[in-house]
Amino acid sequence: MSEDQRFRRVSYALHDGEMCGIAFGDPARAVDIVFIHATGLNARTYARLLQPLGERFHIVALDVRGHGTSRLPPKMLTYQSWNRHRDDIIELMDAHIKGPALFAGHSMGGTTSVLVAGKRPDLVRGLALIDPVILPEARYRMLEMPLGKEMIMSRMPIARGARRRRSHFASREEATAALTGRGFFKTWPADVLADYVADGFVEEGEGVRLSCTPAYEAATFSSQRHDPWRALESYAGPLVMLRAEIGSTTPPSVAEAIRAQRPSARVAVVNGASHALPMERPDRARAAIETALMMAGMNGREAVE
């Protein structure tokens, strides 16, 4: 199946550029699902996950600022929190989609969905969070201290590793060969990796470079001056969350705290899955999204087991 048959390209004008992405389903109907990707990735990475849902729902998957095909200035000097992505998406929703919609996201995308729901619950019918990045409450208080960002940058191995990522390759084919079976990409199916590479690199000179630069990826990992706990307190709608069994970015203590705060939440662990859960177990990620749709009265059929 060709790219054009699997999804369509979308772009939305914001005050300082364009946020781009891909969409599935009938464009004549209101948007049912807004999907947000993980740090360093892009919307197309999740095409195989989202395409089956497009048979019944209208889905827009977005490339956030500094990622994928979006054309928004990175503004590195002022990057302190994922509230930046929250505010971009709220601007987009108000101007173009209106809402409300179900918000679903992986890792940073899940956390950003929570932040949107906390500031503008009128835009969110439900949340489907796939291994979101949510730290214990005490960590966020620590990060508000002077030099909090610098401290987390120095202590966070994933941020240090991002800075060292190779950013340039002779071609997308060379990039694919270099990434196959390595690091975070080790468990990815070949077609998912191909989708990531397609929108994760841009032409530069005689080769290609990462669209999310190593410096911006590292800054994203370390820009944690946001408060998902306060956002969760402000949002009263349906919530479904999946955690990876291996290397989850949602610690068990956080999952238990969310259960205690919100007894109606559906929280499950996917055994054998790593943080690359949507790539390894797209069936479980889709089931989580459909459960949230069902809880929101949007005709979802499957439930998280």
C-alpha positions, 0 to 999 in steps of 0.5 A: 500500500502506498503512502498516500493510501495509508495516510494523508499529510496535514499542516496547521498555521500557528503564530510562528510557523506550521505544525505538520503531521499525518491523518487517517479516516474521514476528513469530513467528520470531526477529529476523534483522536489527536495523537502525540509522539515521543521525544525524538520521534515523529507522527509517521513512526506510529502509522502502523499503530494508527492506521487500523483505527482510521477505519472508524475514527478521524485521527490527526497525529502531530509532529511537535515543535522541533520534530519531524516535518513541522516548521516551528522555530526551536527556541532553545534558549527559552526551552524549560518545559513541555508546557511549550508543546501543550501551548502549541497544541492548544493554539492549534486546537483553538484555531483549526480542530476546535475539539473536544477530542480523545488525546493519546500519546507515547512517552512525552506525547502522553505527558503533553496530553495530560498537560493539555487536559489540565489547562484546557479540559474542554478540549479533551474527551479522554486520555490514552497514555502509553508509557508517559513520562511522569516523575514522582511529585517531589522531583518536579519540586526539585526541578523548580530550583535554580539550575534544576534543568542543568542538574537533570541534564548532567544526571540523566543518561538518556539526555547525555546519550541524545547529545552524542547521537549521530545526526548525519548520514549519506542517505536514509538507506544508510541511516536505516542500516545504522539504526536497525537492531541497535539501542532503542530501535533494537526491537522495532519491526522494519516497517516501523523503522522505515516510517520513522526514518522517512520523516525523521530525517531531512535533506541537507547537502548531499545527505540527510540529517535528523530533523530533531537535532541531538541538541534539541532531543537532549533539551527535550529530555531535560526540560521538565519544569512542568507539572503533570500532577497538577494537570491531573487534578484539573482533569476529571475525564476518562484516563487509560494508561499502559506501562512497559514492564521493562524500563518504563518511564512511569515508575510503579510508585507513580502508577500507584499514586495515579490509581489512588488519585483516580480510582476510575483510571484503567492502568495496566502493565504490558509484560515483556514490553520495553518503552518502545511499547507501541512498536512492540505491541501495537495491539495493546496500544490500540486496545488502550486507545479504544478503551479510552474511546469507549469510556468517553462514549466514542464507540471504542470496543476493546478493553485493556486486559 
